[in-house]
């Protein structure tokens, strides 16, 4: 893994009401930064951050999930 200086690290927490699109927004970030090769969808049960069987079955996030991406020389840590 690449080392980043403190000024090149960003931390983001995605928060909001239930079914407001938090996981979809995270999926869009990951897709647009080329972390994933396809845009994943909650309805299809194939998102990176909803991996627990209960989350997939219910189409909701139960647990917080962390992921990261690189964007314009910055490391962006995301909590969904």
C-alpha positions in Angstrom: 0.0 0.0 0.0 1.2 3.5 -0.8 2.2 5.8 2.0 0.4 9.2 2.2 1.3 12.3 4.1 -1.3 13.7 6.5 -2.2 16.5 4.1 -3.1 13.9 1.4 -5.6 12.0 3.5 -9.3 12.7 3.7 -11.9 11.0 6.0 -15.6 10.9 5.1 -18.5 9.4 7.0 -21.7 9.0 4.9 -24.7 9.5 7.2 -28.4 9.9 6.6 -31.9 8.5 7.1 -32.7 4.9 6.1 -32.9 4.3 2.4 -31.6 7.8 1.6 -28.9 6.5 -0.8 -25.8 6.4 1.4 -24.6 3.0 0.1 -25.4 4.0 -3.4 -23.4 7.1 -3.0 -20.5 5.1 -1.7 -20.8 2.7 -4.6 -20.7 5.6 -7.0 -17.5 6.9 -5.4 -15.9 3.5 -5.7 -16.9 3.1 -9.3 -15.9 6.6 -10.5 -12.5 6.2 -8.8 -12.1 2.8 -10.6 -11.9 0.8 -7.3 -14.8 -1.3 -8.7 -15.2 -2.2 -12.4 -19.0 -1.9 -12.3 -21.6 0.2 -10.5 -23.0 -2.0 -7.8 -26.6 -1.8 -6.5 -28.2 -2.4 -3.1 -31.2 -4.0 -4.9 -28.9 -6.6 -6.5 -27.1 -7.4 -3.3 -23.7 -6.8 -4.8 -22.4 -3.7 -3.0 -18.9 -3.7 -1.5 -20.0 -2.2 1.8 -23.1 -4.4 2.4 -21.6 -7.9 2.7 -23.3 -9.4 5.6 -26.0 -12.0 4.6 -28.7 -10.1 6.6 -27.8 -6.9 4.9 -28.0 -8.5 1.5 -31.3 -10.2 2.3 -33.0 -7.1 3.7 -31.4 -4.6 1.3 -30.2 -2.4 4.1 -27.0 -1.6 5.9 -26.8 -3.0 9.4 -23.1 -2.5 10.1 -20.7 0.3 9.3 -18.3 -0.5 6.6 -15.0 1.1 5.8 -13.4 1.4 2.4 -10.9 3.7 0.6 -10.1 5.1 -2.8 -7.5 7.3 -4.4 -8.6 10.6 -6.0 -6.3 13.3 -7.4 -3.3 12.1 -5.3 -5.3 11.8 -2.1 -6.4 8.8 -0.1 -10.0 9.1 0.8 -11.3 6.9 3.6 -15.0 6.3 3.6 -17.3 4.9 6.3 -20.7 3.9 5.0 
